[in-house]
């Protein structure tokens, strides 16, 4: 796995730096406005969305973008979102993701605070899990995601990361796998992890980039000394690259991987599928220790505030004992509708297809 990480990082960093000179030449011809500008924008949003995991969801949300006093346009804007939603699967979501730039942008704080009353599907572990074994389980948990990074290079941040989920399983099926088999974590439990993270970010925009790269590598250790009920470690790699072919024609590429070391509970294994990766598969249709996926998306203008997208992806999961065993493929089409010109936030409608599966997604923001 270490060789794979090095290859992925080398590919993305080389493609990123190969265009640095050209981008710098463009910037030399632009006049950067370092004066203070409007310090905030506030966008309230009625939440209406659909995913295969939640079905229809309804709620209220708001997006706040701002700069602290005396910060100029050179410093990226800080953002906070707040949302409350209820779904037809009787799920309750309350969440507050945020990203703050302080001390002239030298310090970046980001993460999420949330509470979820959720209904999940479980099919078993591994790439050979059967659709006929599908079961429903209900869980409540608070969530804490905190990252504190310091800028060590104009585009490079490093720092620490803390994750916490207090997973309380409220209901499982009496004849399902979670009740009848020895599945680690089938009674819930607290996970508490501390680690390190580094990222390289040369994107021109946070919400709808048309050029640049974002590469993030992190390591997390769950330890009983931190209050965790489980002892395991995870390594994450998330690398995206954006190419602009003019007139808002964009090719976006993404590589994502997770590596699990130690004994992780079933709910902390790597999950294939969902709204962001391998669209078309239910999130968690397959799960295992390791996960590797590559996806590409071509985004293009149609008219007015409407854009189109064509995407495709493949992924594989594997165990610590057997490694990667099977590949999965997905593809689909999408529509983007601009809802905030200033912050470039889009309403995203996607329809994804996989082998013997498909899914419709209506949500906000890009998949990557």
N, C-alpha and C positions, 0 to 999 in steps of 0.2 A: 504493500500500500504506500510506503514511503516513496518508492520510485514513481508511482502514479501521481502523487502530489507534486513532486518536483517537476515532472513533465508538464502537468497542467499549469503550474505557476510559470514555468519557463515560456510556454506557448503564449499565455495571456500577457505576461510582462513584455515579451519581445514585440508582440503586435501592438501593445500600448505605446512603448517607447519608439517604435518605428515610425509613428505618426507625430511624435512630439515636436519635431523640428517644424513640420508643416503647420501644425496648430499654433506654435509660437509665432511663426511668421504672420499668420492671420491676426493674432492678438496684437502684434506690433502695429498693425494698420488700424486697430480699433482704439478709440479713446475710452479708457475705463473711468467711469464716474465714481470718484471716491467721496463725493459729498453725501451727506445724510439724505435719505429718501424716506418715503412713507414707511413708518416703522412696523406696521402690522396690517394684516388683512384677515377678515373673519368670514367664513363661509358656512352657514348652517345647511344641513343636508337631511332631508327625509330619507330614511334607509329602507329600501325595498330591494331585496336580492334573492337569488335562487342558486343553490348548489345541490348536487345529488345527496350530500350528507345531511343537509338541513331542510331541504325543500324550500318553500317560501319563507323568508324572514322579513320582519317589519320592525321599524324603530326610528330613533332619532339620533343624529350625529352632528358634529361640528368640527370644522377644521380651522386652526389658528396658525398663521404664519407671521413671524415677527422678528425684529432685530432689537437687541438691547440698546439702551441709550448710548450714544456716541459711536455705535457700530455703523460702518459704511457698507456699500454694495459689494466691496471686496470680500466681506465676511458672509458666508452662506447664511440664509435665513433659518432661524430655529422654527420647529414645527411641533404642534401638539394636536392630537385628535382625541375626541371623546365620543363614545358610542354606546347606545343601549338598544338591544334588539331581542325580539322573541320570535321563535320559528314555529312552523306547523308540526315539527317533531317535538314540541314542548321543551325547547331549549331556551335558556336565558343567557345572554351575553352582556357583560359590562366591561369595557376596556378603555385604556388610556395609553396608547403608544405615543412616544415623544422622541424628539431629537433636538438637543440644545447645543449651541456653539457659544462659548464664553471665552473671556480673556482674548479678545480680538481673533477668535476662531482657533486659538491654539489648543483649547480643550473641547472635546466633544463628549457629551453625555447623551446616551440614547438607551431605549428599552421599552418596557411595557409593564403596566400595572393592570390587573384584571381579575374578574371573578366569572366563572363559567359553571352553568348548570347544564350539562351536556348529555347527549345520547350518542353512543358510538356503536359501530359494528365491529365484530371480531370474527375472523375466519380461521384462526390458528396462525402459527408461526411458520415461516419458510416459504419458498417459491412453489411448493407443491400443495399448499393449503387448498381446500375444496370450497367451492361456492355453496355447496349443499350444507356445509357446517356453519353457515352464517348465523350469528346470534347478536342480540342487542343487549348492551349493558348501559346503565345510567351512572353518572359520576358528577360530583360537585368538587370544585377546587379553586382556590385563589392562586394567582400566578404573579411572580415577580421576575422581571428580566431587567438587569442593570448592567450597563457598560460605561466605563470611564476611560477615555483614551486621550493621549497627549500627542500633539503633532511633532514628529521628529524630522519631517521633510515636508516641503510644500504640499505633497499629496499623500503622505504616509502617516498613519496614526497607529500607536500601540498602547496597550493598557490592560486592564483587568475586566473580568466578566463574572457575574453572579446570576445563577438561575435557581428558582425555587418553584415547585408545584406541590401542593398538599392534596394528594389525590385520594378522595373519599368515594369509594364505590358504594352506591346506594342500592343497586338492584342488578342481579344477573339472572340468567335463565337457569332453572334448576336442572335441566337435562343438557345444558350446553357445555362446551369445552372448559370454560372457566370454572365451572362447578365440579366437573367430573374428572378433570386432569390436573396434574401438579404443575400449574402455570405460575411462574414467579410473578408476584404482584397482584394476584387475583383477589386479594383483600384490600388493595389500595396501598397507600404508604406515602411518606414524605420523601421527596428528592430535594437535595440541597447541594449545589455544585459551585465551585470556585475555579477560575482558570484565567488564561491569558488569551488575548486576541490582537490581531494586527490586520489593518486593511489599507489598501491602496485605492484611491478614488480620484479618477481624472474625468469623471462625467461632467457634461456641461449643464445638466439639470437633474435634480433628484427624482422627479416624478415621471418625466418623459424624456429621457436622454436620447440624443441623436448621434452623439459621438463620445468616445472615451471608454474607460474601463472601471470596473469595481471588482476588486479581489479581496476576499476576507478569509483568513485562516485562524482557527481557534482551537483551543484545547480546554476541556472541562473535566474536573475530577469530582465525582460524588463521594463524599466521605462521611462516616458516622461522626467524625469530629466536628462536622458542620451541621449535624442534626439529621443527615440523610439516613434512611432506613436501608439503603442499598449501597454497595461498594462497586462502582464501575467508572470507566472513563470514556470520553467521546472526543473524537477529532472531526472537525467540520472544515470543509472547503467549499466556498461559494464564489465563483468567478464568472463575471459577465463582460462582454465586449460589444460595443455598438459602432456600426459603420454607417455613415451618411452618404448616400448616393445622389443627393440633391433633390430638391422639390419634395422634401419630407418623405423620401423613400429610405427606409431604415432596415438594416439587417441586424438583428440582435441574437447573440449567441450566449449560452450559459452552460457551465459545468458545475454540478453540485455533487458532493459526496459526504457520507458519514461513515466513520469507523468506530465500532464499539469494542471496548476491551473490558473484560470482567463480566460480572453477572448483572445484566440490566433487566428490570421488570418488563413485562410485555408491552406496557404502554410507553416505554422509553426506547423501544426498538425503532429502527428506521422504517418509516412508512412510505410505501409507494402509492402515488395518486394524489388527487386533491385539486385545489383551485390554481396552484402555482406550478406544479410539476406533474408531468404525465397526466395532463387533463384528458378526461375520458374514463379514467379508472377511479373508483371510489377510494378515498383516502384510507389507507390501511387495508386495502384488499389483499395486499401482500406486505409482510413485515419480517425483518430479520436483523442480524447484527450489523451488516454492512450494506451500504446503498451507494450506487453510482448512476448518475443520469446525465445525459447531454440533451439540450434542446435548442432549437433555433426558431426564430420568428421573423417573418418579413412583414413590415408595417408600411402602409401606403395610404395616401390621401384619396378620398372619393369625391366629396364636395362639402362645402360649408364647414361645419365642425365635425364631420363624420369621416372616420378613417377605417380602413380594413386591415385584416391580419390573416396570415396563413402560418401555421405552426406545425412542427413535428418534433418528436422526441423518442429516445430509447433509454431504457434503464435496466439495471440488473441488481438483484439483492443476493446476499450470501451469508453464511454462518461463519463463525470463527474456526470451526472444524473443517468445513468443506469448501469454503471460498465461494466465488460466484458460480452459479449453476445454470441460470436461465436468463434470457434477454426478453424484454417486453417492449412493444412499440406502440406509439400513439400519434395521432395527427388531428388537425381540425382547422376550422375557420372562425374568424371573429370580427366583431364590429366595435369601434371605439367612438364614443360620443363625448365631445368636450363639454365639461360642466363648469370649468374655471379656467379662463384664458390666462390669467396672471400666474397661477400656480400649475397650469398644465395638468390638471386632474381630469381623468377620463372615466366615464361609465363604460365598463367592459362587459361585452356579451360574447361568450365563446361556446362553441359546440365541439367537443372532443370525441374521438373514436379510438378504441383499442380492440383487440381480439375479443369478440363476443361481449363487448361492453361499449357504452357511450355515456356522455353526460353533458348537460347544459349548465352554464355558469353565467350568472348576472351579478356583478360585483363592481368595486371601485379600484382604480389603479391597475398598473401593469403587472403581469405575472412575474416579470423580472426586469 
